[in-house]
Amino acid sequence: MSPRTGRPTNDPKKLSTRIRLSEEDVRILDYCAKVTGLTKAEIIRQGIKEVYAKIKK
């Protein structure tokens, strides 16, 4: 058997989490993904980093 192949990365995403969103939150997330071309996961990661930066000021 050959080893698993995939896109190499310096920041592997090994952990996952589940969240519950309202329909409005999902619509907003979908819209942001469509307009920016980013994945929903990347938009969520950016949001986490923005909140963290505000807290650390």
PQR file with spaces between the fields and no chain letter, atoms N, CA, C, O and H, PARSE charges and radii, in Angstrom:
ATOM       1  N    MET     1       0.835   -1.197    0.000 -0.4000 1.5000
ATOM       2  CA   MET     1       0.000    0.000    0.000 -0.0000 2.0000
ATOM       3  C    MET     1       0.871    1.248    0.000  0.5500 1.7000
ATOM       4  O    MET     1       1.877    1.323    0.705 -0.5500 1.4000
ATOM       5  N    SER     2       0.475    2.205   -0.785 -0.4000 1.5000
ATOM       6  CA   SER     2       1.220    3.462   -0.798 -0.0000 2.0000
ATOM       7  C    SER     2       0.719    4.357    0.331  0.5500 1.7000
ATOM       8  O    SER     2      -0.436    4.259    0.744 -0.5500 1.4000
ATOM       9  H    SER     2      -0.342    2.145   -1.358  0.4000 1.0000
ATOM      10  N    PRO     3       1.599    5.233    0.829 -0.5600 1.5000
ATOM      11  CA   PRO     3       1.164    6.138    1.906  0.2800 2.0000
ATOM      12  C    PRO     3       0.113    7.108    1.389  0.5500 1.7000
ATOM      13  O    PRO     3      -0.013    7.333    0.186 -0.5500 1.4000
ATOM      14  N    ARG     4      -0.641    7.680    2.332 -0.4000 1.5000
ATOM      15  CA   ARG     4      -1.654    8.673    1.949 -0.0000 2.0000
ATOM      16  C    ARG     4      -0.968    9.845    1.281  0.5500 1.7000
ATOM      17  O    ARG     4       0.058   10.333    1.755 -0.5500 1.4000
ATOM      18  H    ARG     4      -0.539    7.497    3.309  0.4000 1.0000
ATOM      19  N    THR     5      -1.527   10.282    0.204 -0.4000 1.5000
ATOM      20  CA   THR     5      -0.955   11.429   -0.489 -0.0000 2.0000
ATOM      21  C    THR     5      -1.938   12.578   -0.427  0.5500 1.7000
ATOM      22  O    THR     5      -3.146   12.389   -0.288 -0.5500 1.4000
ATOM      23  H    THR     5      -2.361    9.886   -0.181  0.4000 1.0000
ATOM      24  N    GLY     6      -1.400   13.743   -0.530 -0.4000 1.5000
ATOM      25  CA   GLY     6      -2.226   14.939   -0.498 -0.0000 2.0000
ATOM      26  C    GLY     6      -1.338   16.144   -0.635  0.5500 1.7000
ATOM      27  O    GLY     6      -0.130   16.031   -0.841 -0.5500 1.4000
ATOM      28  H    GLY     6      -0.419   13.897   -0.643  0.4000 1.0000
ATOM      29  N    ARG     7      -1.940   17.278   -0.519 -0.4000 1.5000
ATOM      30  CA   ARG     7      -1.198   18.511   -0.644 -0.0000 2.0000
ATOM      31  C    ARG     7      -0.326   18.706    0.600  0.5500 1.7000
ATOM      32  O    ARG     7      -0.853   18.742    1.712 -0.5500 1.4000
ATOM      33  H    ARG     7      -2.922   17.370   -0.352  0.4000 1.0000
ATOM      34  N    PRO     8       1.003   18.833    0.436 -0.5600 1.5000
ATOM      35  CA   PRO     8       1.854   19.060    1.607  0.2800 2.0000
ATOM      36  C    PRO     8       1.589   20.436    2.206  0.5500 1.7000
ATOM      37  O    PRO     8       1.266   21.387    1.495 -0.5500 1.4000
ATOM      38  N    THR     9       1.731   20.523    3.515 -0.4000 1.5000
ATOM      39  CA   THR     9       1.468   21.793    4.188 -0.0000 2.0000
ATOM      40  C    THR     9       2.372   21.940    5.400  0.5500 1.7000
ATOM      41  O    THR     9       2.810   20.950    5.986 -0.5500 1.4000
ATOM      42  H    THR     9       1.993   19.750    4.092  0.4000 1.0000
ATOM      43  N    ASN    10       2.644   23.179    5.767 -0.4000 1.5000
ATOM      44  CA   ASN    10       3.404   23.468    6.984 -0.0000 2.0000
ATOM      45  C    ASN    10       2.479   23.649    8.176  0.5500 1.7000
ATOM      46  O    ASN    10       2.942   23.776    9.309 -0.5500 1.4000
ATOM      47  H    ASN    10       2.288   23.983    5.291  0.4000 1.0000
ATOM      48  N    ASP    11       1.182   23.662    7.930 -0.4000 1.5000
ATOM      49  CA   ASP    11       0.202   23.880    8.991 -0.0000 2.0000
ATOM      50  C    ASP    11      -0.942   22.873    8.837  0.5500 1.7000
ATOM      51  O    ASP    11      -2.048   23.243    8.443 -0.5500 1.4000
ATOM      52  H    ASP    11       0.806   23.559    7.009  0.4000 1.0000
ATOM      53  N    PRO    12      -0.671   21.594    9.150 -0.5600 1.5000
ATOM      54  CA   PRO    12      -1.721   20.586    8.953  0.2800 2.0000
ATOM      55  C    PRO    12      -2.906   20.833    9.881  0.5500 1.7000
ATOM      56  O    PRO    12      -2.741   21.251   11.028 -0.5500 1.4000
ATOM      57  N    LYS    13      -4.091   20.569    9.367 -0.4000 1.5000
ATOM      58  CA   LYS    13      -5.330   20.748   10.134 -0.0000 2.0000
ATOM      59  C    LYS    13      -5.778   19.372   10.621  0.5500 1.7000
ATOM      60  O    LYS    13      -6.515   18.676    9.924 -0.5500 1.4000
ATOM      61  H    LYS    13      -4.225   20.230    8.436  0.4000 1.0000
ATOM      62  N    LYS    14      -5.338   18.983   11.804 -0.4000 1.5000
ATOM      63  CA   LYS    14      -5.623   17.652   12.332 -0.0000 2.0000
ATOM      64  C    LYS    14      -6.845   17.627   13.248  0.5500 1.7000
ATOM      65  O    LYS    14      -7.418   16.565   13.494 -0.5500 1.4000
ATOM      66  H    LYS    14      -4.739   19.549   12.370  0.4000 1.0000
ATOM      67  N    LEU    15      -7.237   18.775   13.744 -0.4000 1.5000
ATOM      68  CA   LEU    15      -8.342   18.845   14.697 -0.0000 2.0000
ATOM      69  C    LEU    15      -9.588   19.389   14.018  0.5500 1.7000
ATOM      70  O    LEU    15      -9.508   20.179   13.077 -0.5500 1.4000
ATOM      71  H    LEU    15      -6.772   19.637   13.545  0.4000 1.0000
ATOM      72  N    SER    16     -10.724   18.958   14.505 -0.4000 1.5000
ATOM      73  CA   SER    16     -11.979   19.500   13.995 -0.0000 2.0000
ATOM      74  C    SER    16     -12.890   19.820   15.166  0.5500 1.7000
ATOM      75  O    SER    16     -12.744   19.278   16.261 -0.5500 1.4000
ATOM      76  H    SER    16     -10.789   18.316   15.270  0.4000 1.0000
ATOM      77  N    THR    17     -13.828   20.710   14.907 -0.4000 1.5000
ATOM      78  CA   THR    17     -14.807   21.076   15.919 -0.0000 2.0000
ATOM      79  C    THR    17     -16.140   21.291   15.221  0.5500 1.7000
ATOM      80  O    THR    17     -16.182   21.607   14.032 -0.5500 1.4000
ATOM      81  H    THR    17     -13.946   21.151   14.017  0.4000 1.0000
ATOM      82  N    ARG    18     -17.211   21.121   15.949 -0.4000 1.5000
ATOM      83  CA   ARG    18     -18.539   21.330   15.386 -0.0000 2.0000
ATOM      84  C    ARG    18     -19.163   22.538   16.057  0.5500 1.7000
ATOM      85  O    ARG    18     -18.999   22.757   17.257 -0.5500 1.4000
ATOM      86  H    ARG    18     -17.177   20.864   16.915  0.4000 1.0000
ATOM      87  N    ILE    19     -19.879   23.314   15.266 -0.4000 1.5000
ATOM      88  CA   ILE    19     -20.590   24.463   15.828 -0.0000 2.0000
ATOM      89  C    ILE    19     -22.018   24.453   15.299  0.5500 1.7000
ATOM      90  O    ILE    19     -22.312   23.890   14.244 -0.5500 1.4000
ATOM      91  H    ILE    19     -20.012   23.136   14.291  0.4000 1.0000
ATOM      92  N    ARG    20     -22.881   25.083   16.052 -0.4000 1.5000
ATOM      93  CA   ARG    20     -24.275   25.216   15.632 -0.0000 2.0000
ATOM      94  C    ARG    20     -24.477   26.657   15.210  0.5500 1.7000
ATOM      95  O    ARG    20     -24.089   27.582   15.924 -0.5500 1.4000
ATOM      96  H    ARG    20     -22.642   25.540   16.909  0.4000 1.0000
ATOM      97  N    LEU    21     -25.083   26.845   14.049 -0.4000 1.5000
ATOM      98  CA   LEU    21     -25.310   28.181   13.500 -0.0000 2.0000
ATOM      99  C    LEU    21     -26.785   28.373   13.195  0.5500 1.7000
ATOM     100  O    LEU    21     -27.501   27.425   12.873 -0.5500 1.4000
ATOM     101  H    LEU    21     -25.398   26.093   13.469  0.4000 1.0000
ATOM     102  N    SER    22     -27.219   29.608   13.303 -0.4000 1.5000
ATOM     103  CA   SER    22     -28.577   29.938   12.887 -0.0000 2.0000
ATOM     104  C    SER    22     -28.616   29.976   11.360  0.5500 1.7000
ATOM     105  O    SER    22     -27.575   30.002   10.703 -0.5500 1.4000
ATOM     106  H    SER    22     -26.637   30.378   13.564  0.4000 1.0000
ATOM     107  N    GLU    23     -29.817   29.979   10.811 -0.4000 1.5000
ATOM     108  CA   GLU    23     -29.948   30.077    9.357 -0.0000 2.0000
ATOM     109  C    GLU    23     -29.343   31.380    8.842  0.5500 1.7000
ATOM     110  O    GLU    23     -28.730   31.404    7.774 -0.5500 1.4000
ATOM     111  H    GLU    23     -30.662   29.958   11.345  0.4000 1.0000
ATOM     112  N    GLU    24     -29.513   32.452    9.594 -0.4000 1.5000
ATOM     113  CA   GLU    24     -28.938   33.737    9.187 -0.0000 2.0000
ATOM     114  C    GLU    24     -27.414   33.668    9.174  0.5500 1.7000
ATOM     115  O    GLU    24     -26.782   34.169    8.244 -0.5500 1.4000
ATOM     116  H    GLU    24     -30.010   32.432   10.461  0.4000 1.0000
ATOM     117  N    ASP    25     -26.814   33.052   10.200 -0.4000 1.5000
ATOM     118  CA   ASP    25     -25.356   32.902   10.237 -0.0000 2.0000
ATOM     119  C    ASP    25     -24.855   32.110    9.031  0.5500 1.7000
ATOM     120  O    ASP    25     -23.826   32.451    8.446 -0.5500 1.4000
ATOM     121  H    ASP    25     -27.327   32.646   10.956  0.4000 1.0000
ATOM     122  N    VAL    26     -25.575   31.063    8.661 -0.4000 1.5000
ATOM     123  CA   VAL    26     -25.186   30.245    7.505 -0.0000 2.0000
ATOM     124  C    VAL    26     -25.298   31.064    6.219  0.5500 1.7000
ATOM     125  O    VAL    26     -24.425   30.980    5.355 -0.5500 1.4000
ATOM     126  H    VAL    26     -26.410   30.786    9.135  0.4000 1.0000
ATOM     127  N    ARG    27     -26.356   31.848    6.086 -0.4000 1.5000
ATOM     128  CA   ARG    27     -26.499   32.699    4.895 -0.0000 2.0000
ATOM     129  C    ARG    27     -25.347   33.692    4.798  0.5500 1.7000
ATOM     130  O    ARG    27     -24.793   33.900    3.719 -0.5500 1.4000
ATOM     131  H    ARG    27     -27.065   31.916    6.788  0.4000 1.0000
ATOM     132  N    ILE    28     -24.990   34.301    5.920 -0.4000 1.5000
ATOM     133  CA   ILE    28     -23.886   35.265    5.934 -0.0000 2.0000
ATOM     134  C    ILE    28     -22.573   34.568    5.582  0.5500 1.7000
ATOM     135  O    ILE    28     -21.795   35.087    4.782 -0.5500 1.4000
ATOM     136  H    ILE    28     -25.441   34.131    6.796  0.4000 1.0000
ATOM     137  N    LEU    29     -22.325   33.413    6.164 -0.4000 1.5000
ATOM     138  CA   LEU    29     -21.104   32.659    5.893 -0.0000 2.0000
ATOM     139  C    LEU    29     -21.038   32.254    4.417  0.5500 1.7000
ATOM     140  O    LEU    29     -19.993   32.389    3.781 -0.5500 1.4000
ATOM     141  H    LEU    29     -22.958   32.992    6.814  0.4000 1.0000
ATOM     142  N    ASP    30     -22.146   31.762    3.878 -0.4000 1.5000
ATOM     143  CA   ASP    30     -22.198   31.398    2.456 -0.0000 2.0000
ATOM     144  C    ASP    30     -21.913   32.605    1.568  0.5500 1.7000
ATOM     145  O    ASP    30     -21.166   32.499    0.595 -0.5500 1.4000
ATOM     146  H    ASP    30     -22.995   31.652    4.395  0.4000 1.0000
ATOM     147  N    TYR    31     -22.502   33.742    1.897 -0.4000 1.5000
ATOM     148  CA   TYR    31     -22.297   34.961    1.120 -0.0000 2.0000
ATOM     149  C    TYR    31     -20.819   35.373    1.154  0.5500 1.7000
ATOM     150  O    TYR    31     -20.231   35.690    0.120 -0.5500 1.4000
ATOM     151  H    TYR    31     -23.109   33.828    2.687  0.4000 1.0000
ATOM     152  N    CYS    32     -20.235   35.365    2.343 -0.4000 1.5000
ATOM     153  CA   CYS    32     -18.823   35.736    2.478 -0.0000 2.0000
ATOM     154  C    CYS    32     -17.931   34.805    1.659  0.5500 1.7000
ATOM     155  O    CYS    32     -16.985   35.257    1.015 -0.5500 1.4000
ATOM     156  H    CYS    32     -20.713   35.108    3.183  0.4000 1.0000
ATOM     157  N    ALA    33     -18.230   33.516    1.684 -0.4000 1.5000
ATOM     158  CA   ALA    33     -17.449   32.545    0.922 -0.0000 2.0000
ATOM     159  C    ALA    33     -17.581   32.799   -0.573  0.5500 1.7000
ATOM     160  O    ALA    33     -16.597   32.733   -1.310 -0.5500 1.4000
ATOM     161  H    ALA    33     -18.999   33.149    2.208  0.4000 1.0000
ATOM     162  N    LYS    34     -18.788   33.087   -1.015 -0.4000 1.5000
ATOM     163  CA   LYS    34     -19.025   33.327   -2.441 -0.0000 2.0000
ATOM     164  C    LYS    34     -18.303   34.585   -2.913  0.5500 1.7000
ATOM     165  O    LYS    34     -17.663   34.572   -3.964 -0.5500 1.4000
ATOM     166  H    LYS    34     -19.588   33.141   -0.416  0.4000 1.0000
ATOM     167  N    VAL    35     -18.399   35.660   -2.155 -0.4000 1.5000
ATOM     168  CA   VAL    35     -17.816   36.940   -2.560 -0.0000 2.0000
ATOM     169  C    VAL    35     -16.289   36.912   -2.499  0.5500 1.7000
ATOM     170  O    VAL    35     -15.628   37.440   -3.394 -0.5500 1.4000
ATOM     171  H    VAL    35     -18.919   35.670   -1.301  0.4000 1.0000
ATOM     172  N    THR    36     -15.727   36.310   -1.463 -0.4000 1.5000
ATOM     173  CA   THR    36     -14.272   36.325   -1.283 -0.0000 2.0000
ATOM     174  C    THR    36     -13.569   35.193   -2.024  0.5500 1.7000
ATOM     175  O    THR    36     -12.382   35.298   -2.330 -0.5500 1.4000
ATOM     176  H    THR    36     -16.265   35.881   -0.736  0.4000 1.0000
ATOM     177  N    GLY    37     -14.292   34.113   -2.314 -0.4000 1.5000
ATOM     178  CA   GLY    37     -13.663   32.948   -2.922 -0.0000 2.0000
ATOM     179  C    GLY    37     -12.932   32.082   -1.922  0.5500 1.7000
ATOM     180  O    GLY    37     -12.267   31.118   -2.302 -0.5500 1.4000
ATOM     181  H    GLY    37     -15.257   34.028   -2.065  0.4000 1.0000
ATOM     182  N    LEU    38     -13.046   32.414   -0.644 -0.4000 1.5000
ATOM     183  CA   LEU    38     -12.419   31.617    0.417 -0.0000 2.0000
ATOM     184  C    LEU    38     -13.361   30.490    0.833  0.5500 1.7000
ATOM     185  O    LEU    38     -14.563   30.534    0.570 -0.5500 1.4000
ATOM     186  H    LEU    38     -13.586   33.196   -0.335  0.4000 1.0000
ATOM     187  N    THR    39     -12.794   29.489    1.483 -0.4000 1.5000
ATOM     188  CA   THR    39     -13.639   28.431    2.026 -0.0000 2.0000
ATOM     189  C    THR    39     -14.312   28.925    3.301  0.5500 1.7000
ATOM     190  O    THR    39     -13.861   29.885    3.925 -0.5500 1.4000
ATOM     191  H    THR    39     -11.817   29.453    1.697  0.4000 1.0000
ATOM     192  N    LYS    40     -15.376   28.270    3.669 -0.4000 1.5000
ATOM     193  CA   LYS    40     -16.062   28.619    4.912 -0.0000 2.0000
ATOM     194  C    LYS    40     -15.126   28.456    6.099  0.5500 1.7000
ATOM     195  O    LYS    40     -15.126   29.271    7.021 -0.5500 1.4000
ATOM     196  H    LYS    40     -15.743   27.490    3.162  0.4000 1.0000
ATOM     197  N    ALA    41     -14.324   27.388    6.064 -0.4000 1.5000
ATOM     198  CA   ALA    41     -13.374   27.146    7.158 -0.0000 2.0000
ATOM     199  C    ALA    41     -12.369   28.284    7.272  0.5500 1.7000
ATOM     200  O    ALA    41     -12.045   28.714    8.379 -0.5500 1.4000
ATOM     201  H    ALA    41     -14.324   26.726    5.314  0.4000 1.0000
ATOM     202  N    GLU    42     -11.868   28.781    6.131 -0.4000 1.5000
ATOM     203  CA   GLU    42     -10.891   29.866    6.171 -0.0000 2.0000
ATOM     204  C    GLU    42     -11.525   31.151    6.693  0.5500 1.7000
ATOM     205  O    GLU    42     -10.879   31.903    7.423 -0.5500 1.4000
ATOM     206  H    GLU    42     -12.131   28.431    5.232  0.4000 1.0000
ATOM     207  N    ILE    43     -12.750   31.409    6.338 -0.4000 1.5000
ATOM     208  CA   ILE    43     -13.447   32.598    6.856 -0.0000 2.0000
ATOM     209  C    ILE    43     -13.598   32.499    8.369  0.5500 1.7000
ATOM     210  O    ILE    43     -13.399   33.485    9.080 -0.5500 1.4000
ATOM     211  H    ILE    43     -13.275   30.799    5.745  0.4000 1.0000
ATOM     212  N    ILE    44     -13.945   31.328    8.858 -0.4000 1.5000
ATOM     213  CA   ILE    44     -14.074   31.124   10.306 -0.0000 2.0000
ATOM     214  C    ILE    44     -12.720   31.303   10.985  0.5500 1.7000
ATOM     215  O    ILE    44     -12.635   31.930   12.040 -0.5500 1.4000
ATOM     216  H    ILE    44     -14.106   30.527    8.281  0.4000 1.0000
ATOM     217  N    ARG    45     -11.655   30.751   10.383 -0.4000 1.5000
ATOM     218  CA   ARG    45     -10.307   30.910   10.959 -0.0000 2.0000
ATOM     219  C    ARG    45      -9.914   32.387   11.025  0.5500 1.7000
ATOM     220  O    ARG    45      -9.342   32.837   12.018 -0.5500 1.4000
ATOM     221  H    ARG    45     -11.725   30.242    9.525  0.4000 1.0000
ATOM     222  N    GLN    46     -10.225   33.141    9.962 -0.4000 1.5000
ATOM     223  CA   GLN    46      -9.919   34.576    9.961 -0.0000 2.0000
ATOM     224  C    GLN    46     -10.684   35.294   11.066  0.5500 1.7000
ATOM     225  O    GLN    46     -10.142   36.177   11.730 -0.5500 1.4000
ATOM     226  H    GLN    46     -10.690   32.775    9.156  0.4000 1.0000
ATOM     227  N    GLY    47     -11.945   34.913   11.261 -0.4000 1.5000
ATOM     228  CA   GLY    47     -12.739   35.517   12.330 -0.0000 2.0000
ATOM     229  C    GLY    47     -12.148   35.247   13.703  0.5500 1.7000
ATOM     230  O    GLY    47     -12.122   36.130   14.560 -0.5500 1.4000
ATOM     231  H    GLY    47     -12.385   34.195   10.722  0.4000 1.0000
ATOM     232  N    ILE    48     -11.674   34.030   13.910 -0.4000 1.5000
ATOM     233  CA   ILE    48     -11.038   33.676   15.187 -0.0000 2.0000
ATOM     234  C    ILE    48      -9.805   34.544   15.400  0.5500 1.7000
ATOM     235  O    ILE    48      -9.587   35.065   16.494 -0.5500 1.4000
ATOM     236  H    ILE    48     -11.694   33.312   13.214  0.4000 1.0000
ATOM     237  N    LYS    49      -9.000   34.697   14.352 -0.4000 1.5000
ATOM     238  CA   LYS    49      -7.774   35.499   14.474 -0.0000 2.0000
ATOM     239  C    LYS    49      -8.090   36.965   14.735  0.5500 1.7000
ATOM     240  O    LYS    49      -7.368   37.623   15.484 -0.5500 1.4000
ATOM     241  H    LYS    49      -9.177   34.273   13.464  0.4000 1.0000
ATOM     242  N    GLU    50      -9.163   37.493   14.128 -0.4000 1.5000
ATOM     243  CA   GLU    50      -9.548   38.883   14.366 -0.0000 2.0000
ATOM     244  C    GLU    50      -9.975   39.105   15.806  0.5500 1.7000
ATOM     245  O    GLU    50      -9.582   40.094   16.426 -0.5500 1.4000
ATOM     246  H    GLU    50      -9.749   36.959   13.520  0.4000 1.0000
ATOM     247  N    VAL    51     -10.767   38.205   16.339 -0.4000 1.5000
ATOM     248  CA   VAL    51     -11.207   38.332   17.733 -0.0000 2.0000
ATOM     249  C    VAL    51     -10.006   38.217   18.668  0.5500 1.7000
ATOM     250  O    VAL    51      -9.892   38.975   19.631 -0.5500 1.4000
ATOM     251  H    VAL    51     -11.086   37.402   15.836  0.4000 1.0000
ATOM     252  N    TYR    52      -9.118   37.279   18.387 -0.4000 1.5000
ATOM     253  CA   TYR    52      -7.917   37.093   19.216 -0.0000 2.0000
ATOM     254  C    TYR    52      -7.064   38.347   19.206  0.5500 1.7000
ATOM     255  O    TYR    52      -6.559   38.759   20.251 -0.5500 1.4000
ATOM     256  H    TYR    52      -9.211   36.663   17.605  0.4000 1.0000
ATOM     257  N    ALA    53      -6.894   38.969   18.030 -0.4000 1.5000
ATOM     258  CA   ALA    53      -6.079   40.185   17.933 -0.0000 2.0000
ATOM     259  C    ALA    53      -6.695   41.316   18.751  0.5500 1.7000
ATOM     260  O    ALA    53      -5.969   42.087   19.378 -0.5500 1.4000
ATOM     261  H    ALA    53      -7.304   38.635   17.181  0.4000 1.0000
ATOM     262  N    LYS    54      -8.017   41.426   18.754 -0.4000 1.5000
ATOM     263  CA   LYS    54      -8.679   42.470   19.547 -0.0000 2.0000
ATOM     264  C    LYS    54      -8.479   42.236   21.035  0.5500 1.7000
ATOM     265  O    LYS    54      -8.266   43.184   21.790 -0.5500 1.4000
ATOM     266  H    LYS    54      -8.607   40.799   18.245  0.4000 1.0000
ATOM     267  N    ILE    55      -8.545   40.993   21.456 -0.4000 1.5000
ATOM     268  CA   ILE    55      -8.387   40.653   22.874 -0.0000 2.0000
ATOM     269  C    ILE    55      -6.961   40.929   23.336  0.5500 1.7000
ATOM     270  O    ILE    55      -6.755   41.420   24.446 -0.5500 1.4000
ATOM     271  H    ILE    55      -8.717   40.223   20.842  0.4000 1.0000
ATOM     272  N    LYS    56      -5.988   40.622   22.508 -0.4000 1.5000
ATOM     273  CA   LYS    56      -4.581   40.740   22.890 -0.0000 2.0000
ATOM     274  C    LYS    56      -4.051   42.157   22.885  0.5500 1.7000
ATOM     275  O    LYS    56      -2.916   42.376   23.307 -0.5500 1.4000
ATOM     276  H    LYS    56      -6.155   40.223   21.606  0.4000 1.0000
ATOM     277  N    LYS    57      -4.827   43.138   22.423 -0.4000 1.5000
ATOM     278  CA   LYS    57      -4.361   44.533   22.378 -0.0000 2.0000
ATOM     279  C    LYS    57      -4.087   45.074   23.756  0.5500 1.7000
ATOM     280  O    LYS    57      -3.689   46.230   23.898 -0.5500 1.4000
ATOM     281  H    LYS    57      -5.749   42.961   22.080  0.4000 1.0000
